[in-house]
Amino acid sequence: MSLIERLTRATVCLHLAPHELHGVLRRAGRPVADSTFHLPIANPDASWEVALAALRGWLEQDGGKKLPLAVSLASRWCAMLMVPWSGALLDAASAQRFLHSQFAAVYGDGARAWRLTADDAPYGKPRLACGIDAALLQGVQEAATAHGRRCLSIEPIVGPAWRSIAGGKPAAFALVEAGRLLLATTGGGRITALHSQSCDAAWGDELDRAWRRWNLRAPQLDTIEQVALLDLSGVPQANVPERFVPIAVASGAHLMREAAWA
């Protein structure tokens, strides 16, 4: 890609969640002023089918240029797992079989209907893997294609969340979404461990309890004094423990940078 192409490249970054669709236009890697939009979604069951229909509706009504899309998905629809190293990961076909066996052991046979992928960790190291319902991925891709859009990436929101703060080298971070809480430790420029669970609207109280419960299984957390906090819940809390240091986030779409998961 030439320098001119890099400087003029524009991408519509979207974050699809159960109850909202956020979007922002990025040009040369930076959000364009006044390009942000927010579409509420009436979706009491948090169904991805309903959210996908809302995405299709927005694509039908959007009268802008057919710019490419970068899409992040709410954690609710993305199963995350740290998988142990295996030589099977070196071959695409055997890697899929290995990942399916790992996810099936944790999530049951339903995981066999998911599309699975893993990050590119160093040889011999555990890898962060993600499973997303294949029908959801196909639906997003088909919606984009049907409206003349190229879909550059579809990934779990934890990816953009981590990349947005990685430059500060936090030892750990917490990502809070509506109904979902994810905790992660980091090292060497990547996520090294994670914990995910549901949470209610009063997530400030749950945050510290979740950290302490995780600490029982991972005593090394005792050495971490500060945890970066990204709040996408839409429900600010007054009682967040001092351990968690808030980082300003405009929306899930604003977290998007270069994609790590295609």
N, C-alpha and C positions, 0 to 999 in steps of 0.2 A: 504494500500500500504506500502511495506517495505521501509526501508531507502535506500537500494541498488536500488530499483525500482525508487524512487524519484530522486536519484542522476544520474541515467542513462537514465531517461525518455527523449525522444526526440520528438518534434512536429514541423511540418512545418507550420509556421504562414503565412497566405496569406491575402493581402488586395486587394479586387477587386473594381476598380473604372472605370468610363466610358472610360477612355483613357489609362489605364495602370493596370497591375497586378504586385504587389510587393510581394516578398516573402523572408523569412529568416528562417533558422533552429534554433530552441531554444533547448538547452539541459540543464536540471536541472534549467530551468527558465532563462537562459542567452543566448544571441545570439552567435552562433558559428562563429568564424572568417572566413571571405571569403565565407560565405554561402548565402549572399544576392544576389538576382537577380531581374531584372526589365524587364518586357515585355510590350512594347508600344502596344496600341490597336487603330487601325484606326476605329473610331466610331463617325462620325460627329453628329449623332442624340442622342448620349449618351444613347443608348438603352442597357438595361440589357441583352437582348437576344444576342447581339453581344459580350458583355463582357463575358457572360457565355460560348459562343462558344470558346472564347480565352482561358478561363480556361480549357475547355475540351481539347483543343489542347495542352496546357502545360502538362496536366496530361498524355496525350498519349505519349509525347516525353520524359517526365522525367524518367530517367533510374535508379534513386536512389531506396533505400529501400522503401517499402510501409508504410511509416511512417504516423501516423495520422495527420489530418489537423485541424487547428483552423482558421476560416475565418471571416474577418470583411468586411462589405459592405459600400460603399460610402453613405453619408447622402442623396444624391439625390434619392436613392431608399428606404429610411427608413423614414417613417412618425413618428414623435415624438410628444408626447402629455403628459402634466401633467393632470392626471385624479383625480377627487375628491374622497375622501374616500367613500366607500359603503360596507355594509355588504355582498353584492353580491360577493365581491372579495375573500371571505373566502371559496368559493366552486368553483371548476374548471369549471363546466358547467355554473353556473350563472355568473362567472367572465367573460367568453367569451361573453355572451350575453350583459353584462354591458359594456365591452370594445368596442364591435361592435357598441353599441348605441352611445357611446361617440365619437368614430372616425367618424361614419356616420354623426353626427351633425356638424362636422368640415370639413370633406373631401368629404361628399356625399356618395351616395349608393355604389360607387366603392370600398369603404373601406370594404365592406362585403366580398370581394374576398381576403382580406389580412389575413395573420396569425398574431395574436396579442398576445403580452405578456407584463407583467408589472414587475417592480422590486419589491423586498420584503421590502417595507417601513414599519416602525413601525405601529402598530394598530392605526387606526384613522387618519393617515397622508396621504396626496395626494401621488400618485405613478407616477413614470415615466413609460410611456407605449410606445411601439414601434409597428408599423404595417409594414409588408413587404409582397409584393405580394407572395401569396402561391406558384405560379408557379416558381418564382425565387428561393425560398427556396428549393422546391422539385428538381429543376434543379441542384442546387449545391450538394444536398445530393445524387442524382442519379449519377452525374458525379464522385463523390468520390467513391461511391460503385462500379461503373462499372470498376474502375481501382484498386480495392482491397484496397481502403483507408477507414479508419474510420474517420468520420467527428465529431470531439469533440464538436464544437460549430460553430454557425453562428450568428453574432451579428452586430449591427450598429457600425460604427467606433467611435461614441461618447463614447461608453462604454470603449474600450481600451484607448482612449484619456484621459478620466477622471481618470481611475485607474493609468495611468502612472504618473500623477502629484498629486494624492490625498495625498501622504505623506507630501507634502509641505503645505497642507491645504489652498489653495488659496480661496479667497472669491468668485471668478468668473473666468471663462476662455472663450476664444474665439477659435473656431476651424475653420480654413479656408481651403476649398478644391477648386478644379477647378470648378468655377461656383456656389459655395455654401458657405454660411457663417452661423455659428451657435454660439450663445452666451448662456452662462449658468451661473447661480449662484449656489453656493454650501453651504452646512452646515450639520453638523452631519455626515460627511463621505459620503454624497450622493448629487446628483443633486436635487435642490429644485425648479428651474424654468428655462425655456429656451425660446429662440427666434431663429427661423430659417428663412432664406430668400435666394434668389438667389443673385449673385453678379457678376460683370464683372472682367476682368483681373486686372483692377486698383482698387483692393480691399482695398488698404491702405486708400484711400479717403472715401470709403464706411463704413469702420469699425467704425469710430467715429460717423458718422451719424446714423448708425444702433443702436449703443449704446444709443444715445440721443433720438431716436424715442422710443426705448423700455423704456427708463427712463420716458417718458411721461405717460406710462401705469403702470409703477412700480417705484414710487418715492423713494422707499427704495434703489435704485441703487445709489443715491446721496452719500451714506456713503462708497461706494467702491472706493478706490483710485487706486488700481492696478488690472489689469486683465491679467492672464497668457495667452499667445498667442502661439498656435500650428499651424504652417503653413505647410499644405500638398498641397498647390496650385501649387507648382513648378514655381511660378512667384514671386520672392522676391520683396519687396517694399522698397523704400527709404524714404517714408513719413508716417511711422506708428506713430500714436500719442503716446506721452510718457506714457499715461495711460496703454498701452498694452505692457507687458514685454515678449519678445520672449523667447521660450524654444526650445532648439535644438532638432530636430526630424529627424532621418535618413529616415524614411518612415513610412507609415501607418502600415506595417507589424511589424516594430520594437516596436510599441506601445502595441502589444499583450502581455498580462500576463495571469493569470488565468481568464477564461471566467465567466461573470456574467449572460449572456443571452445564453440559449441553443437553 
